[in-house]
Amino acid sequence: ELHFYLPDHDAGSAVIEPMCGEDATAYFAMAHSMEALGGLPKKGSCDNRAEQAFTEQNILDGAALVSYIILPMFFNEVILAATSPAAQDRLLRRPMAKPFKSKCLGNFLNSYVEMPLGVFFMVVWFLIVTAVLSVFWSIHYNEYYLPSFVLAGWVGRMTVYMISMATYLGTRRWSLAWVFYKISYEKTLKAHYVIGNVASIFMLVHGSMYMASFGPENLPEHQVTTAYLLLGCILVVFPFTINNFRVHYYFVFKVTHFIAPAITILGTFHILSLHVDGELGRGFWVALVWIASASLFWLGDFIYSRYDVLLRPTVVIGTPRLLPADGGPAHICVKLRKLRATLFPGAWMSVGCREAFSPLSHPFTAIVRKCGGLDREYAEVEFIFKVNEGRTWTQRLSNAIAKLSPKQPMKFFMTGPYGGGLGSLDPMKVIIFVVGGVGVTPAASLAPYLVKRGKDVYVIWSCRSASLIQHVAVEYFSNACHSYFDRLPDHRHIHYSGKGSEAHVFPPFVKTGRPDVAGVLQKAAKSAMSQDIFDLGVFVCGPNALVESTLMAADEFNADKTNAHIHVHAESFQM
């Protein structure tokens, strides 16, 4: 009998009385510290049931850790060890499907359908684990808790996992996928969006159910405070993570997404608020580890990026250049030097500019001119941005450069690296770059480095901008490669595909029209096979049509049942 205890309870009889049936001791023991129960009569094995419930909760939290994190790492290593490179290419690295051409449908679905199959399988695994754990948590709450707690309770437990996994996959420098699964940041974003959306839905259901069941007036004040803050954050963040909003209002998404780390931090305090007399129930210990570790991921990522920006200053080399829209879009070229930094070719960097009122952007591929790292030397990169008209930061940057005064140099910020490089193609001895427009930056960054490593390198570049070809072609595909392509002209295929080619002066190796990608791949494969090389890597970066045609050409070659196999790594413009 607990009625004599009601006047002393902080929440009052409004919370206790609905819980009291024939015997409420079991629930009471689970929700309160042993000190609070001192001297109260207990029936049968109620207290033991509470201890059993706490043990089951920690076991389920531990099973989630194994299922969400350890098993995918194990599967990754087993697949890489047990399958051939050709099988890995077919089963893991190809996009799920062709992107949609419809603007509305494409913006909504393309970041999902362009997901590599390996990332898709990982997301499916996460969703299956979520469904299975949801069943077990539902059974657990039905066994130990009152009906009004069941749905809100098990959904809350699953929310902890989903928030944590979205965080582990969404951070840039400290990323679970990059460090353990060897999946690049840009590819991981696809999984981050899916799991983040699921986490948002779970959190909204959890909060709404608790508020509907008890109302804020019947819950302790510290729980209500963190709950309202969490609901407020998710209502701000969630709408702008939906693809159509994110693509069309990316400037809003960048601002609202700065609130996302607060969700993990508030989630940590929310679990801590579930204490009684300052003691957190044993059943929440592993859940606290889940959400607190996610907070540490965000905090570590935030602290690193701010340290990298503020204590490793960025210096502009020369004057930023505007390349005119002559046949294609306009472009911005800016060379930056970063002190005490270590980079690698093809690295992705986030960049911002004070004059363009731009916070740090999503990562761009930098042309790494100097890696740095030796004797505290500086690293030097060049960024090439396509100017997107409208209310974009590249348009604001273009306007700022046009008004540039020598007495007021521009201030840039840069942090990274956040992934990049060749990815799964690194072991290949033959690398073929198929790039379009500003997608040339990975090839310009990696080609000189790969030539020095003794690899056979091919470059196929189609571009509508005459000024961009004039800016890049000689410097990065001739001088930086120490005449490699001059000695092997069949390895360099640079084509101007814009209008009025007779009005522009190009280097003699630049051709007009579109390159024959399939023909170049066939010749490169034949040359490789003559040297007993049977695995070729194709790195494609550019518009969807270019990626699609390159995948088709590789599939046609692989279907001929020759001993050689072409592996394709595709970078996407769709974020």
N, C-alpha and C positions, 0 to 999 in steps of 0.2 A: 504494500500500500504506500503510495507516494504523495498523497494529498497534503500531508503536513509539511512537505518540502516545498510546495508551490510558492508560498509567500517569499521564500529566500532565493528563488530562481530569477536571474537577471531578465530573462525574456518574459516571465510571467505565465499565468495560466493559459493564455491564448495559444501558446506553443505546446505546453505540456499536455493539456487536457485532451486534445484530439488524438494524442498518441496513446492514451491510457485505455487499454481494453481489459481483458481478464488479468493480464500480467504485462506491464510495460517495462519491466526491469531490464529485459534483454536490450531493447533499444536504448534505454537510459544508460546502460553500462557502456554501450558503444560510443555514445555521444558525450560522455562526461568523464573527467578524470577520477581516479580511485579516491582521491582526497574528498571530492564532492559527494561521493557515495558512502563515506565513512559512517558507520552506525546504522545504515539503512538495511532493512530486512530484504533478503534475496530468496527467490524460490528456485529450487532444483539446481540446474546447471546453467542458469542464465548468464552468469559472469564468464563461464567457460565458453559459451557461444559467442560472446563478444570477442574474446581472445582468438577464437577460431575465425571469426569474420575478419579481424585485423590481419591474421596470417594469410588468409585467402586473398585479401586485397593486395598485399605485397607480392604474393606469388603471381597474380595477374599482371601487376605492373612490371615485374621481372620478365614474364613471358612476352609482354609487349616490347621490351628492350631487345630481347632475342629476335623476335619476329620482324620488327621494323628496321633494325640496324645490323645485328650480327649475321643473320641468315642472308640478307642481300649481299653483304661483303663476301660471305662464303660462296654463294652462287656465282658471283662475279669471278672469283679466282678459279673455281672449278671449270666454268665455261671457257675461260681464256686458256686453261691448261689442257682441256679435253677436246677442243674443237679446232679445226683448221682455220687459217686466216680467211679463206674463201667462205666458210660457213659463218664465221663471225660477221663478215661483211653482209651476207644475205640476211642473217637472223637478227643482228643487233644494230647495224649502223644506217641502214636505209630508212628514209622517211616512211611514215605510215601510209600516206596516200598523196596524190597530187593536190596542190593547193587550189582552192576555189577562186575563180576569176571574178565572181560577183563581189562588188565592193563591200556591201553590207555583210553578206554571209562570209566573205573572205576575212574581213577584219575580226569577225566573231570566232571563226573556226580555224583559220590558217595556222595560228601559233600552236594548235593542238595536232592538226593533221601532218604538219611538218616535223612533229616529234619523232626522233629516231626510234626504231622498234625496240631497242634496248631500254630506252627511257620509258616507252609505253608499257613494256612488260613490268618494269619496276613500279610504275603507277598502279597497274592492275594488281600487282602483288600487295601493295599498300592498301588498296581498297578491299581486297579479299580479307587481309588480316584485320582491317577495321570492322568488316561485317562479322567475322568470327568472334573477335573480342567483344563486340557489342552484344552478341548472344550470351557469352559467358558473364559479362557484367550485368546483363538483364536478369539472368538466373540468380546471380549473387544478390542483387538488390531485392528480388522477389522473396528470397529466402530469409533475409535478415532485416529488411526495412519495411516500413508501412507503405501501403499502396500509393499514397500521395508523393512519396519520395522516389519511387522506382524509376520513372522515365527521366525526370530531371537529374537523378543521381548518376545513372549509367551514361547518359549523354555528357554530363560534366566530366566524368572520367575519360571518355573518348576525346573530349575537347582538349584535354591536357596533351594527349599524344599528338593530335593533329596540329595544334599550335606549335609544338616542339619540332615536329618533322618539317613543317613548312619553314620554320626558322633555320633548321640545320641545312636545308636545301637552298634557301634564299640568300644567305649571307655571301658576301663576295670573296673576301680574303680567307676567312675560315669557313669553308664549305664542306659539309659531309660528303657530298657527291664528288667534288673535285679531289679531296684528299684521299678518300677511301674507295670510291667507286670508279675513279679515273674518268669521270664524265665532265665535260667542259661546262663552264658557268652558263654560257648561252643556251646549251642544250638542257641544263638543269632547270632553267627558268620555266620550261614547259611543265615539269613536274611540280615546281613550286606554285605555279598558278592553280593547278588542279587541287593540290592538297590544301593550299591556302583558302580556296573557295569552300571546300568541304569543312575546314576548321571554322570558317566564319558562320556557316549554317549551323553547325553543332553549337557554337557559342550562343547564337541568337536563340536557339531552341532551349538550351540549358537555362539561360537567364530568364527567358519569358516564362518557362514552366515554374521556376521557383517563385517568381514574383506573382504569378497567377495563383499558386497554391497557398502562399502565406501572406503575400503583401509586404511592402517594406516596413510597415509599422510593427510587424510581428517577428522581425529578424534583428539580430544585434546590429548596432549602428556601424561598427567597423566593417562588417560583411556587406551591408547595404552600400556603403561608400565605394568600396572596391568594385562591387558588382555594377553600380551605375557608371563608374568610370570606364570599366571594360566594355559595357554595352555602348557607351558613347563613342569610344575609339573604333569599335568594329563597325558601327553605323557610318562613320566617316570614311574608313579605309575600304570597306567591302565594295560599295558601288563602283568605285573607280578602278578596281582590279578586274572588273568584267571587261572582256577584250575590246568591245566596241568603244566603251568609255575611255579605256586606257590608251587606245590608238589615237582617237580623235582629240582627247584632252590630256595628252601626255604631260603637259606642263602642270596640270592640276594633280595628276597621279603622282608626280615626283614630290610634290609638297605633302599630299595626304599620306604617302607611304613612309614619310619620316615618322609618323605616329606609330607605325607597326611595331617598332621595338618596345614602345610603351605597353603593348598588349602582353608581351612575355613578362615584363617587370611587374605590371599590375597583377598578372596571373599568379606570380610568386607571392605577392603580398596577400592576394585573395585566399590562397591555400593556407598561408600562415595565420590568416584571420579566423580560421576554423578551429582555433584552439579553445580549450577550456582551462581557466585559471593559469594561463600562460604555457600550457603544455599541449603540443600538437599530438593528436591521436596517432598511434603507431601505424594505423592503416593508411595514413597520408605521407609516410616518410619517403617512399620511392617515388610517389607522384610529385613530391616537392623536388626531388632530384631531377626528374624529367624537366619540369618547367624552369627551375633555377639554372640548369645547364643551358637551356635555350636562351635565357637572359644573358648568360655569360658569353654565348656565341655572338649575340647582337652587340653587347658592350665591347667585347674584344674587337669586333669588326669596326665599330664606331671609333674606338680609341685609336686603333691602328691607322685608320684613314685620316683622322684629324692630326695625329702625330706626323703622318707622312706628308700631309699638306703644309702644316705649320712649321715643322722643324727640319724638313728637307725642302728648302725653297725651290721654286721653279723659275727659270730665267728664259726670257724670249731671245732667240738668236736672230739677229737681223730684224727685218720688218715683215709682219704677216702680209701675204699676197692674196689678191683677189684675181682668180682666173675667170675671164669673161665667159658668158654663155654663148659660145661660138659653135653651133651645131648641137650642143647638148646643154645641160644645166650649168650654172656658175658653180665654182668651187673655191674653197678657202684653203690655203696652205700656210701652216705655221710650224716653225721649228722651235722646239723647247729643249732646255737642258735642265736636268734635275741633279742636285748635289747629293752625294752619299747614297746613291741608288744603284741597285743591281737589277737589270732587266734581261730578257732573252728575246731572240727574234720572233716576231709574230705576236708579241705580248699585247693583251688588251689592257687599256688604261682608261680611267675616268678623268675627264678634263672639264674645267669650268673657267669662266672668264668674268672678271668684275665688270668690265664695260658693257658686256652683253647681258648683265643681270642674270647670269646663269649659275645655278648650283651645280655640283658635280653631276655629270651626265651618266647615262648607262655606258658601259665600256665600249670604246672604239678600238679597232686594230691600229696600233701605232707602227709606223715604219721605223724600226729600231736601227739607228745609224751607229750608235756606240752603246755597248751593253753596260759599261761601268763596272763597279764592284772591285776592281783591282786597285790596291793602294788608295782606297777611298776616292777613286776617280768619279767624275760625273757620268751620267748616262744621257744620251742625246737621242731625240726622236723627232719625227715629222708626222703631223696629222694632216690629213686631207679630208675636208668635210664637203659634202654636197649641200648646196644652199637650197633648203626647202622653203618655198615662198609662203607667206602668211605670218601668223603669230608664232613663229618658231625661234628657238635660240640661235640657229644658224643664220636666220635672216637678220636678227638683231646684231649678231657678230659681224655679218657682212656690212651692215650700216655703220657700225662702230669703226671698222677698218677703213671704210670710205672717207670717214671724217677724221682719220688719225692724224695727230700732230706729233712731230718729232720731240716736242717738249713734254709731251704727256704719253710715255710708253704704256702699252697695254699690260695689264696684270693677269696672268694665267695661273691656275692651280691644277695640279696633276697628282693622281695617286694610282697605285697599282704595283705589280700586275695582278689581274684578275682572270687568269687563264689565258688561253690562246695557244699558238704553236701548231704543230702538225697533227696533234692528237694521235689517233691509232695508226697513222701513216709513217710515223717516225722510223720504224725498222726497215722500211722499203728502201731499196737502192736506186729506184727510178721514181722520180716525183714529177708529175705533170700538173701545172697550175692552169686551170680554165677559169678565167675571171672576166668580169664585165664592168665597165665604168669605174666608179670609185672602189669597187670590190678588188681592185688591183693592189690595195695596200698590204694584204698578207703576202702576196707574191713578191712585191718590192722589198718587204722586210726579210722574207725567208730565203729567197733565191741566192743572194750573195753568200749567206751563211752555209747553205747546202752545197754550193759549188766548192767552198773551202773544205767541206767535209768529204769531198770526193764523190758525191752523188751525181747521177745523170739527171739534169734538170731541164724541163721543157716549160715554156711560158706561152699560153694562148690567151691573148687579151684583145677584146673587142670594145671600142669606146667611141661614143658620139662627140666627145669634146676634144677639139683640136688642141686647145691650150693645155688640157690635162695630159695628153700624149706628149706634147712638147716639153712639159715640165718633168715628166716621170721617165720617159723611155730611155734617153741617153744616160741620165744619172744613175738609174738603178738597174737597167738591163744591159748596160755596156760598161760604163766606168767602174761601178761598184763590183761587178763580176769579173774584173780584170780581163776583159776581152774574151771571156769564155764563149759568149754567144756570137762574137765575131768569128771565132774559129769554127763554131758549130752552128751555122745559120739556120739549119733545119730544126733547131731546138727553140727558136724564137719566132713567134707568129703574132705580130702586133698589127691590128687592123683598125683603120679609121672607118667607122660605119655611119658617120654623119653626112650632112649635105655640103656641097660645094668644096670638095677636096682640092680642086685646082686653086682655090684662093689661099691655101695654107702651105707653109713650108714645113715638111717633115724630114726626119732623118731618113736616109736611103733605105733602111730595112723596114720601114712602115709601109704596109699595103692598104688598099682600100677594099671596101666590101666586108663581108662576114667570113670568118675563118671556117674551114672544114674541120670541125672538131673530131668527127668520126675518123676522117682520113689520117689526122695527126696521131690519134690514139693507135690506129692500126700500124702505122710506121714505127711508132715508139715501141710497141709490143714486139714487132718483128725484130727490131734492133736489140731489144733486151733479151729475147730468146736466143739470139745468136751468141750472146755472152752467158748463156745458161742462167739467166735471171727470169723467174717466172711469176713474180709478184710485183705489180706496178701500182703506185698510189696516185690517185687523181684528187686534187684539192680544188673544189669548185666554189666560187663565191661570186654572187651576182644576182640578177633578177631571176624570178621564178622560171621564166622560159629557158634561160641558159642552164639552170640547174636541171630542169626536166630533160632537155635535149642531151645533156651530158650523161645523165643516168641512163637514158635510152641507148646512147652509143655504147656505154660500158656493158649494158645488158646484152646487146646484140653481139658484142665481141665475146663475152663470157658464154653465150649460148652456142658458140661454134665448137665447143668441147676441145679447144686447144689446151696445151699444158699450162699456159699462162692464165693469170686471173687479174682483172683490173678492180682495185678497191677504191671506192669513192667516199670522200669525206666532204660533206656539203655544209657550208656556212650560209646562214639565212639572214636576210635583211629584216625579217618579221620578228619583232621582239615580243 
